[in-house]
Amino acid sequence: MAKYAPTLIRLVDALMRLPGVGAKTAQRLAFYLLKAPKEEAAALAEAIVDLKEKTRLCEICFNVAEEPRCPICQDGSRTRGVLCVVEEANDLMAIERTGEFKGVYHVLQGSLSPLEGRGPDDILAKELVQRLREGEVQEVILATNPNVEGEATALYLQRLIRPLGVRVTRIAHGLPVGGDIEYADEVTLARALSGRRDVG
């Protein structure tokens, strides 16, 4: 086995901690960065540091933001009466790529998963109910992932929201069961949004 410089091994190990990056991909990325101009590597490092130092959660929807409110919550042209609930900010980004949804969001920052010890207190469901009590939202679209955790989360939220008299819909058509929203293509997501159905 070839011996590598400790700095290279450290970078490969760090890259392997990223989701979806195996040993070969990490090694390929590390050698790419080694050969890249110093400015390019420095720009990547600076972008990562900036991400950690300058981002926060939006005070309204809990999307990733640099200011107290994210760009979507600041956008006065968005339809405030329709709120799409997603598990993570990357799901929100996937839906935004479709260009179809003109409402606002609520990011739960996770899903229910009793097997992994994640219960109702580990997601931002109370904050969602608080927003709905303000009375501006007429419809909640549950856009949790179509897997066991996402379905359990949707069912839990449906039970919380129903007593508030707000219409609850669920995206359905086009998304495969067991798949993740962030990996779906724009056309599939657009169909899922337009084909949403009432639940309960």
LINWOWO-V502227 format. One record per pair of residues at least 12 apart in sequence whose ideal C-beta (glycine too) atoms are under 10 Angstrom apart, sorted by sequence separation. I is the first residue (numbers start at 1). GAP is how many residues later the second one is. If there is no record, write none. Layout:
BEGIN
i:I gap:GAP
i:I gap:GAP
END
This chain:
BEGIN
i:14 gap:12
i:15 gap:12
i:33 gap:12
i:54 gap:12
i:56 gap:12
i:58 gap:12
i:60 gap:12
i:61 gap:12
i:84 gap:12
i:110 gap:12
i:111 gap:12
i:128 gap:12
i:142 gap:12
i:144 gap:12
i:158 gap:12
i:176 gap:12
i:12 gap:13
i:13 gap:13
i:15 gap:13
i:16 gap:13
i:51 gap:13
i:54 gap:13
i:57 gap:13
i:58 gap:13
i:60 gap:13
i:92 gap:13
i:109 gap:13
i:110 gap:13
i:112 gap:13
i:142 gap:13
i:144 gap:13
i:157 gap:13
i:174 gap:13
i:175 gap:13
i:12 gap:14
i:15 gap:14
i:16 gap:14
i:56 gap:14
i:58 gap:14
i:59 gap:14
i:60 gap:14
i:91 gap:14
i:92 gap:14
i:108 gap:14
i:109 gap:14
i:110 gap:14
i:142 gap:14
i:154 gap:14
i:174 gap:14
i:175 gap:14
i:11 gap:15
i:12 gap:15
i:15 gap:15
i:51 gap:15
i:58 gap:15
i:92 gap:15
i:108 gap:15
i:109 gap:15
i:142 gap:15
i:155 gap:15
i:173 gap:15
i:174 gap:15
i:11 gap:16
i:12 gap:16
i:14 gap:16
i:50 gap:16
i:58 gap:16
i:89 gap:16
i:91 gap:16
i:107 gap:16
i:108 gap:16
i:142 gap:16
i:154 gap:16
i:174 gap:16
i:175 gap:16
i:12 gap:17
i:13 gap:17
i:84 gap:17
i:90 gap:17
i:91 gap:17
i:107 gap:17
i:108 gap:17
i:140 gap:17
i:154 gap:17
i:174 gap:17
i:175 gap:17
i:9 gap:18
i:11 gap:18
i:12 gap:18
i:15 gap:18
i:89 gap:18
i:106 gap:18
i:109 gap:18
i:140 gap:18
i:171 gap:18
i:173 gap:18
i:174 gap:18
i:8 gap:19
i:11 gap:19
i:12 gap:19
i:70 gap:19
i:82 gap:19
i:84 gap:19
i:86 gap:19
i:88 gap:19
i:106 gap:19
i:108 gap:19
i:142 gap:19
i:151 gap:19
i:172 gap:19
i:173 gap:19
i:174 gap:19
i:10 gap:20
i:11 gap:20
i:72 gap:20
i:82 gap:20
i:83 gap:20
i:84 gap:20
i:85 gap:20
i:86 gap:20
i:87 gap:20
i:88 gap:20
i:89 gap:20
i:107 gap:20
i:108 gap:20
i:140 gap:20
i:171 gap:20
i:172 gap:20
i:173 gap:20
i:174 gap:20
i:175 gap:20
i:9 gap:21
i:82 gap:21
i:83 gap:21
i:84 gap:21
i:85 gap:21
i:86 gap:21
i:87 gap:21
i:88 gap:21
i:106 gap:21
i:107 gap:21
i:123 gap:21
i:140 gap:21
i:171 gap:21
i:172 gap:21
i:173 gap:21
i:174 gap:21
i:8 gap:22
i:11 gap:22
i:61 gap:22
i:70 gap:22
i:79 gap:22
i:81 gap:22
i:82 gap:22
i:83 gap:22
i:84 gap:22
i:85 gap:22
i:86 gap:22
i:87 gap:22
i:88 gap:22
i:106 gap:22
i:170 gap:22
i:171 gap:22
i:173 gap:22
i:4 gap:23
i:7 gap:23
i:8 gap:23
i:11 gap:23
i:61 gap:23
i:63 gap:23
i:78 gap:23
i:79 gap:23
i:80 gap:23
i:81 gap:23
i:82 gap:23
i:83 gap:23
i:84 gap:23
i:85 gap:23
i:86 gap:23
i:87 gap:23
i:88 gap:23
i:171 gap:23
i:172 gap:23
i:173 gap:23
i:61 gap:24
i:62 gap:24
i:64 gap:24
i:65 gap:24
i:72 gap:24
i:78 gap:24
i:79 gap:24
i:80 gap:24
i:87 gap:24
i:137 gap:24
i:140 gap:24
i:146 gap:24
i:169 gap:24
i:171 gap:24
i:172 gap:24
i:173 gap:24
i:8 gap:25
i:61 gap:25
i:63 gap:25
i:64 gap:25
i:77 gap:25
i:78 gap:25
i:79 gap:25
i:86 gap:25
i:87 gap:25
i:106 gap:25
i:146 gap:25
i:150 gap:25
i:171 gap:25
i:172 gap:25
i:4 gap:26
i:8 gap:26
i:62 gap:26
i:63 gap:26
i:64 gap:26
i:78 gap:26
i:106 gap:26
i:140 gap:26
i:141 gap:26
i:142 gap:26
i:143 gap:26
i:144 gap:26
i:146 gap:26
i:151 gap:26
i:169 gap:26
i:170 gap:26
i:171 gap:26
i:4 gap:27
i:7 gap:27
i:62 gap:27
i:75 gap:27
i:78 gap:27
i:104 gap:27
i:137 gap:27
i:138 gap:27
i:139 gap:27
i:140 gap:27
i:141 gap:27
i:142 gap:27
i:143 gap:27
i:144 gap:27
i:150 gap:27
i:169 gap:27
i:170 gap:27
i:172 gap:27
i:61 gap:28
i:64 gap:28
i:125 gap:28
i:129 gap:28
i:132 gap:28
i:138 gap:28
i:139 gap:28
i:140 gap:28
i:141 gap:28
i:142 gap:28
i:143 gap:28
i:146 gap:28
i:150 gap:28
i:168 gap:28
i:169 gap:28
i:170 gap:28
i:5 gap:29
i:63 gap:29
i:64 gap:29
i:72 gap:29
i:75 gap:29
i:128 gap:29
i:132 gap:29
i:135 gap:29
i:137 gap:29
i:138 gap:29
i:139 gap:29
i:140 gap:29
i:141 gap:29
i:142 gap:29
i:146 gap:29
i:147 gap:29
i:148 gap:29
i:150 gap:29
i:169 gap:29
i:170 gap:29
i:11 gap:30
i:62 gap:30
i:63 gap:30
i:123 gap:30
i:135 gap:30
i:137 gap:30
i:139 gap:30
i:140 gap:30
i:141 gap:30
i:142 gap:30
i:145 gap:30
i:146 gap:30
i:147 gap:30
i:148 gap:30
i:150 gap:30
i:168 gap:30
i:169 gap:30
i:170 gap:30
i:58 gap:31
i:61 gap:31
i:72 gap:31
i:73 gap:31
i:106 gap:31
i:118 gap:31
i:125 gap:31
i:129 gap:31
i:133 gap:31
i:135 gap:31
i:146 gap:31
i:147 gap:31
i:150 gap:31
i:167 gap:31
i:168 gap:31
i:57 gap:32
i:72 gap:32
i:73 gap:32
i:104 gap:32
i:112 gap:32
i:125 gap:32
i:128 gap:32
i:129 gap:32
i:132 gap:32
i:143 gap:32
i:145 gap:32
i:146 gap:32
i:147 gap:32
i:167 gap:32
i:168 gap:32
i:63 gap:33
i:72 gap:33
i:104 gap:33
i:111 gap:33
i:115 gap:33
i:116 gap:33
i:120 gap:33
i:123 gap:33
i:128 gap:33
i:132 gap:33
i:133 gap:33
i:145 gap:33
i:146 gap:33
i:147 gap:33
i:55 gap:34
i:70 gap:34
i:103 gap:34
i:106 gap:34
i:111 gap:34
i:113 gap:34
i:115 gap:34
i:123 gap:34
i:126 gap:34
i:129 gap:34
i:132 gap:34
i:145 gap:34
i:146 gap:34
i:70 gap:35
i:106 gap:35
i:113 gap:35
i:114 gap:35
i:118 gap:35
i:125 gap:35
i:129 gap:35
i:145 gap:35
i:146 gap:35
i:87 gap:36
i:103 gap:36
i:105 gap:36
i:108 gap:36
i:111 gap:36
i:112 gap:36
i:113 gap:36
i:120 gap:36
i:125 gap:36
i:145 gap:36
i:70 gap:37
i:103 gap:37
i:106 gap:37
i:111 gap:37
i:112 gap:37
i:113 gap:37
i:119 gap:37
i:120 gap:37
i:129 gap:37
i:144 gap:37
i:145 gap:37
i:162 gap:37
i:85 gap:38
i:103 gap:38
i:105 gap:38
i:111 gap:38
i:112 gap:38
i:114 gap:38
i:143 gap:38
i:145 gap:38
i:146 gap:38
i:161 gap:38
i:162 gap:38
i:85 gap:39
i:110 gap:39
i:111 gap:39
i:112 gap:39
i:113 gap:39
i:145 gap:39
i:161 gap:39
i:85 gap:40
i:101 gap:40
i:111 gap:40
i:112 gap:40
i:113 gap:40
i:120 gap:40
i:63 gap:41
i:111 gap:41
i:112 gap:41
i:158 gap:41
i:159 gap:41
i:63 gap:42
i:101 gap:42
i:111 gap:42
i:112 gap:42
i:157 gap:42
i:158 gap:42
i:61 gap:43
i:62 gap:43
i:63 gap:43
i:64 gap:43
i:85 gap:43
i:110 gap:43
i:111 gap:43
i:112 gap:43
i:60 gap:44
i:61 gap:44
i:62 gap:44
i:63 gap:44
i:112 gap:44
i:155 gap:44
i:60 gap:45
i:61 gap:45
i:62 gap:45
i:83 gap:45
i:108 gap:45
i:111 gap:45
i:112 gap:45
i:154 gap:45
i:155 gap:45
i:60 gap:46
i:61 gap:46
i:62 gap:46
i:95 gap:46
i:143 gap:46
i:146 gap:46
i:58 gap:47
i:62 gap:47
i:58 gap:48
i:83 gap:48
i:95 gap:48
i:58 gap:49
i:83 gap:49
i:94 gap:49
i:108 gap:49
i:143 gap:49
i:57 gap:50
i:143 gap:50
i:92 gap:51
i:106 gap:51
i:141 gap:51
i:57 gap:52
i:91 gap:52
i:141 gap:52
i:83 gap:53
i:91 gap:53
i:143 gap:53
i:80 gap:54
i:83 gap:54
i:91 gap:54
i:142 gap:54
i:81 gap:55
i:82 gap:55
i:83 gap:55
i:84 gap:55
i:85 gap:55
i:86 gap:55
i:141 gap:55
i:80 gap:56
i:81 gap:56
i:82 gap:56
i:83 gap:56
i:84 gap:56
i:85 gap:56
i:86 gap:56
i:87 gap:56
i:88 gap:56
i:80 gap:57
i:81 gap:57
i:82 gap:57
i:83 gap:57
i:84 gap:57
i:85 gap:57
i:86 gap:57
i:87 gap:57
i:88 gap:57
i:139 gap:57
i:142 gap:57
i:79 gap:58
i:80 gap:58
i:81 gap:58
i:82 gap:58
i:83 gap:58
i:84 gap:58
i:85 gap:58
i:86 gap:58
i:87 gap:58
i:79 gap:59
i:82 gap:59
i:84 gap:59
i:85 gap:59
i:86 gap:59
i:91 gap:59
i:139 gap:59
i:140 gap:59
i:79 gap:60
i:62 gap:62
i:87 gap:62
i:61 gap:63
i:87 gap:63
i:86 gap:64
i:62 gap:65
i:61 gap:66
i:62 gap:66
i:87 gap:66
i:57 gap:67
i:60 gap:67
i:61 gap:67
i:87 gap:67
i:59 gap:68
i:85 gap:68
i:85 gap:69
i:61 gap:70
i:60 gap:71
i:85 gap:72
i:85 gap:76
i:95 gap:76
i:83 gap:83
i:85 gap:83
i:81 gap:85
i:82 gap:85
i:84 gap:85
i:85 gap:85
i:86 gap:85
i:97 gap:85
i:81 gap:86
i:94 gap:86
i:95 gap:86
i:98 gap:86
i:100 gap:86
i:82 gap:87
i:84 gap:87
i:94 gap:87
i:95 gap:87
i:97 gap:87
i:98 gap:87
i:99 gap:87
i:100 gap:87
i:93 gap:88
i:94 gap:88
i:97 gap:88
i:98 gap:88
i:101 gap:88
i:91 gap:89
i:92 gap:89
i:93 gap:89
i:94 gap:89
i:95 gap:89
i:97 gap:89
i:98 gap:89
i:100 gap:89
i:101 gap:89
i:90 gap:90
i:91 gap:90
i:92 gap:90
i:94 gap:90
i:96 gap:90
i:98 gap:90
i:100 gap:90
i:103 gap:90
i:90 gap:91
i:91 gap:91
i:94 gap:91
i:95 gap:91
i:98 gap:91
i:99 gap:91
i:100 gap:91
i:88 gap:92
i:90 gap:92
i:94 gap:92
i:97 gap:92
i:98 gap:92
i:100 gap:92
i:101 gap:92
i:87 gap:93
i:88 gap:93
i:89 gap:93
i:90 gap:93
i:91 gap:93
i:96 gap:93
i:97 gap:93
i:98 gap:93
i:100 gap:93
i:101 gap:93
i:87 gap:94
i:88 gap:94
i:94 gap:94
i:95 gap:94
i:98 gap:94
i:100 gap:94
i:86 gap:95
i:87 gap:95
i:94 gap:95
i:95 gap:95
i:98 gap:95
i:86 gap:96
i:98 gap:96
i:95 gap:97
i:91 gap:98
i:95 gap:98
i:84 gap:109
i:84 gap:112
END
